Amino acid sequence: MSEKTRGTVGAARVRQLWHLLEPFHALLYYAPEVEEEMAALGYRTEDRWPTYFPLRAAPLGEVGAERVTSAFYSFSPRMTARHMEGAWGVARPRQVLTARLRGVDRAYRALLGAAVEGPALAEAAALARRAAELAGTEGRPLAAANAELPWPEAPHLQLWHAATILREHRGDGHLSALLVAGLDPVESLVSFAAIGAASVERFESRGWSREEWASARERLAARGLLEPDGSATPEGRALRRRVEEHTDRLAAAPWQSLGRADADRLGDLLGDHWVAVLSSGLLPSESTLGIGRV
């Protein structure tokens, strides 16, 4: 393959591919089909958190709240402990893994219809799988845990599994970038809210108390990162920009290995399916990930 064909995948394209793939992964936490599968196991489904924690943590095995708090980072330890306490008494991780794959299968079929059997989705799945298999997992516990799981046979489930590995690969790298920037879990949310990535109310869903939020604001203000009204100073915006750029660099390796032509082809193939997922109305219009705002 020529160097031109492989090419360099720029940072903007790396971020765009994340924006395209994230909804394919995120259906796991919002699709009613997954909720039904989890309810059948015995999990409460009055809101998404009682299922979110075991669904996302299941690839790690039967871990406790401390390790989940470490891997998820920005959730209050109290919130993590509340939802992880007894989680594996309801169902074992292997049962949750089976339920989530069964639910995703049903959700994709409901949303995409005949397209799940189509050549475009199969080609997209093959490209996404190649990228996921090229993603190094050193120092990336959630990416590694998902990469260790067996690949599903159906192309639409391969697409979901690849999107999940790549999403967690980027997320693990993002935590490294936050640590380098000196932002602890609650400060990472406060500083992100300060640049308008999402509303304060959306970030508060991660379980931090008003006192903890206020204390984080004070710490960030003392560093010259926040204005008195809680908005970011120029220095605060610059720091968050460096965090996102650092995250892009850490997320680039699988795409550079895949090559520009194939990365561009994947983006083209995902377009119509991405629209179908977004237009379903299942995913929230505002995300703590700052998609579309960073």
C-alpha positions in Angstrom: 0.0 0.0 0.0 1.4 3.4 -1.0 2.2 6.1 1.6 -0.4 8.3 -0.1 -3.1 5.6 0.3 -2.2 5.1 4.0 -1.7 8.8 4.6 -1.8 10.7 7.9 -5.1 10.9 9.7 -5.3 14.4 11.1 -6.4 15.3 14.6 -9.7 16.8 13.3 -10.5 13.5 11.5 -9.6 11.5 14.7 -12.1 13.5 16.7 -14.7 13.3 13.9 -14.4 9.5 13.8 -15.0 9.5 17.6 -18.1 11.7 17.1 -19.4 9.3 14.4 -18.7 6.1 16.4 -19.8 7.2 19.9 -23.6 6.9 19.2 -23.1 3.3 18.0 -21.6 2.4 21.3 -23.8 4.6 23.5 -27.0 2.9 22.4 -26.0 0.3 25.0 -27.1 2.7 27.8 -30.3 4.0 26.3 -31.9 1.4 24.1 -35.1 0.0 25.5 -34.1 -3.5 24.3 -31.0 -3.5 26.5 -33.1 -2.2 29.4 -35.5 -5.1 28.9 -32.6 -7.6 28.9 -31.2 -6.1 32.1 -34.6 -6.0 33.8 -35.0 -9.7 33.0 -31.8 -10.3 34.9 -33.3 -8.5 37.9 -31.7 -5.0 37.7 -33.8 -1.9 38.5 -34.5 0.3 35.4 -36.3 3.3 36.9 -33.3 5.4 35.6 -30.3 4.5 33.7 -27.6 4.4 36.4 -28.5 1.0 38.1 -27.8 -0.7 34.7 -25.1 1.7 33.4 -22.5 0.7 36.0 -22.8 -3.1 35.5 -23.2 -2.8 31.7 -20.0 -0.8 31.4 -18.0 -2.6 34.2 -18.9 -6.2 33.2 -15.9 -6.6 30.9 -13.6 -6.0 33.9 -15.0 -9.0 35.6 -16.4 -9.2 39.2 -14.7 -6.0 40.3 -15.7 -3.8 43.3 -16.5 -0.1 43.6 -13.0 1.1 44.1 -11.7 -0.3 40.8 -14.8 0.9 38.9 -14.4 4.4 40.5 -10.8 4.4 39.2 -11.7 3.3 35.7 -14.8 5.6 35.3 -12.9 8.5 37.0 -15.5 11.3 37.0 -18.3 9.7 39.0 -18.5 10.4 42.7 -17.2 7.4 44.6 -20.4 7.4 46.6 -22.5 7.1 43.5 -20.3 4.3 42.1 -20.4 2.4 45.5 -24.2 2.8 45.6 -24.7 1.2 42.2 -21.9 -1.4 42.4 -22.9 -2.6 45.8 -24.7 -5.9 45.2 -24.5 -5.5 41.4 -22.9 -8.9 40.9 -25.4 -10.4 43.3 -28.1 -9.6 40.8 -26.3 -11.2 37.9 -22.7 -12.3 37.2 -20.6 -10.3 34.7 -20.8 -13.0 32.1 -24.6 -12.9 32.3 -24.5 -9.1 31.9 -22.2 -9.4 28.9 -24.6 -11.9 27.2 -27.6 -9.6 28.0 -25.9 -6.5 26.6 -25.0 -8.2 23.4 -28.5 -9.6 23.0 -30.0 -6.2 23.7 -27.7 -4.4 21.3 -28.6 -7.0 18.6 -32.3 -6.3 19.1 -31.7 -2.5 19.2 -29.7 -2.4 16.0 -32.2 -4.5 14.2 -35.0 -2.3 15.3 -33.2 0.9 14.3 -31.5 -0.1 11.1 -33.9 -2.7 9.8 -32.7 -4.5 6.7 -29.5 -2.4 6.7 -28.0 -4.7 9.3 -27.7 -7.4 6.6 -26.5 -5.0 4.0 -23.0 -4.7 2.3 -22.4 -1.2 3.5 -22.7 -2.1 7.2 -20.6 -5.2 6.7 -17.8 -3.1 5.1 -18.0 -0.5 7.9 -17.9 -3.3 10.5 -14.8 -4.8 8.9 -13.0 -1.4 8.8 -14.0 -0.6 12.4 -12.8 -4.0 13.5 -9.4 -3.5 11.9 -9.1 -0.2 13.7 -10.1 -1.7 17.0 -7.6 -4.5 16.6 -4.9 -2.0 15.8 -5.6 -0.1 19.0 -2.9 -0.7 21.6 -4.4 -1.3 25.1 -1.3 -0.7 27.3 -2.4 1.4 30.3 -6.0 1.3 29.1 -8.0 -1.0 31.4 -11.4 -0.5 29.9 -10.2 -0.8 26.3 -8.2 -3.9 27.2 -11.1 -5.6 29.0 -13.4 -5.1 26.0 -10.7 -6.2 23.5 -10.3 -9.4 25.4 -13.9 -10.4 24.8 -14.6 -12.7 21.8 -15.7 -11.0 18.6 -19.4 -11.5 17.7 -20.1 -13.1 14.4 -22.8 -10.8 13.0 -21.4 -7.6 11.2 -23.6 -5.2 13.1 -22.5 -6.6 16.4 -18.9 -6.5 15.2 -19.5 -2.8 14.5 -20.8 -2.2 18.0 -18.0 -4.1 19.6 -15.4 -2.2 17.6 -17.0 1.1 18.5 -17.0 0.1 22.1 -13.3 -0.8 22.1 -12.4 2.4 20.3 -14.6 4.5 22.6 -13.0 3.0 25.7 -9.5 3.4 24.1 -10.1 7.1 23.7 -11.7 7.4 27.1 -8.8 5.7 28.9 -6.5 8.1 27.1 -8.6 11.0 28.1 -8.2 10.1 31.8 -4.4 10.2 31.2 -4.7 13.7 29.7 -6.8 14.9 32.7 -4.2 13.6 35.1 -1.4 15.3 33.2 -3.4 18.5 33.3 -3.8 18.2 37.1 -7.6 17.9 37.1 -9.1 15.5 39.7 -12.4 13.8 39.0 -14.7 16.6 40.1 -12.4 19.3 38.7 -12.5 17.6 35.3 -16.3 18.1 35.3 -16.3 21.6 36.7 -13.7 22.8 34.2 -15.6 21.2 31.3 -18.9 22.8 32.3 -17.0 26.1 32.5 -16.3 26.1 28.8 -19.9 25.2 28.0 -19.3 21.5 27.0 -22.7 20.8 28.8 -24.8 22.3 31.5 -23.9 22.2 35.1 -27.1 20.2 35.7 -26.0 17.5 33.3 -22.6 17.2 35.0 -24.2 17.1 38.4 -25.8 13.8 37.4 -22.4 12.2 38.3 -23.2 12.4 41.9 -21.0 15.1 43.4 -22.4 17.2 46.2 -22.9 21.0 46.0 -20.1 21.4 48.6 -17.7 19.2 46.5 -18.6 21.2 43.3 -18.1 24.5 45.1 -14.8 23.3 46.5 -13.6 22.3 43.1 -14.5 25.7 41.7 -12.5 27.3 44.4 -9.4 25.2 43.6 -9.7 26.0 39.9 -10.2 29.7 40.6 -7.1 29.7 42.7 -5.2 28.3 39.7 -6.5 31.1 37.6 -8.8 28.8 35.6 -12.2 30.1 36.5 -13.9 33.5 36.7 -16.0 34.4 39.8 -19.2 33.4 37.9 -17.8 29.9 37.2 -17.0 30.4 33.6 -13.6 29.6 32.3 -10.8 32.2 32.1 -8.7 32.3 29.0 -6.2 30.1 30.9 -9.0 27.7 31.7 -10.1 27.4 28.1 -6.5 26.9 27.0 -6.0 24.1 29.5 -9.2 22.3 28.4 -8.1 22.7 24.7 -4.8 21.1 25.6 -6.6 18.2 27.3 -8.7 17.6 24.2 -5.7 17.9 21.9 -3.8 15.5 24.1 -6.7 13.1 24.0 -6.8 13.3 20.2 -3.1 12.4 20.0 -3.5 9.5 22.3 -6.5 8.2 20.3 -4.8 8.6 16.9 -2.8 5.4 16.7 -5.5 3.0 15.5 -6.6 5.4 12.8 -3.0 6.1 11.7 -2.5 2.4 11.4 -5.7 2.0 9.5 -4.7 4.7 7.1 -6.4 7.8 5.8 -8.2 6.2 2.8 -9.8 3.5 4.9 -10.6 5.9 7.8 -12.3 8.2 5.3 -14.1 5.3 3.8 -15.4 4.2 7.2 -16.6 7.8 7.9 -18.5 7.7 4.6 -20.1 4.3 5.3 -21.2 5.3 8.8 -23.1 8.4 7.7 -26.6 7.1 7.0 -26.5 4.6 9.9 -25.3 7.5 12.2 -28.3 9.6 11.1 -30.6 6.7 11.8 -29.2 6.3 15.3 -29.4 10.0 16.1 -32.8 10.5 14.7 -34.2 7.6 16.9 -34.4 10.1 19.8 -32.9 7.5 22.1 -29.7 9.4 22.9 -29.8 12.6 24.9 -29.3 15.9 23.1 -26.7 17.0 25.6 -23.8 14.8 26.6 -21.1 15.1 29.3 -18.6 14.1 26.6 -19.0 17.5 25.0 -19.6 16.0 21.5 -20.3 18.8 19.0 -19.0 21.4 21.5 -15.3 20.5 21.7 
